[in-house]
Amino acid sequence: MHWTILPPEVVFQPVEAAPRRMVGTYEGRRVILEAGEDGWRLGALLSTDPNDFLDPRFRPGTLLPAGALQIDTP
């Protein structure tokens, strides 16, 4: 039994699919990649260098060229 003040359409709404994520390398930096309809996007930058986060090439959401990616295999 589920007790809530929320209406049933809110409680039982379909769950959206989580984005497909992988870890890879782009321009020599470790990144989390998110698969989209138009290709791979940068999800997050994994770096200890603060200057990497100031580089516009590594902004989250940036569409990345497939030829420049190296996807890690588990």
Residue pairs with C-beta under 8 A, 6 or more apart in sequence:
2 11
4 11
19 34
19 35
19 36
19 43
20 34
20 35
21 32
21 33
21 34
21 35
21 43
22 32
22 33
22 35
22 71
22 72
23 30
23 31
23 32
23 33
23 46
23 71
23 72
24 30
24 31
24 33
24 40
24 69
24 70
24 71
24 72
25 31
25 69
25 70
25 72
26 33
26 42
26 58
26 64
26 68
26 69
26 70
27 57
27 58
27 68
29 45
29 46
29 47
29 52
29 58
30 45
30 46
30 47
31 42
31 43
31 44
31 45
31 46
31 58
32 42
32 43
32 44
32 45
32 46
33 40
33 41
33 42
33 43
33 64
33 69
33 71
34 40
34 41
34 42
34 43
36 63
38 63
39 63
39 64
39 66
40 63
40 64
40 66
40 69
41 61
41 62
41 63
41 64
42 58
42 59
42 60
42 61
42 62
42 64
43 60
44 60
45 52
45 53
45 58
45 60
47 53
47 58
52 58
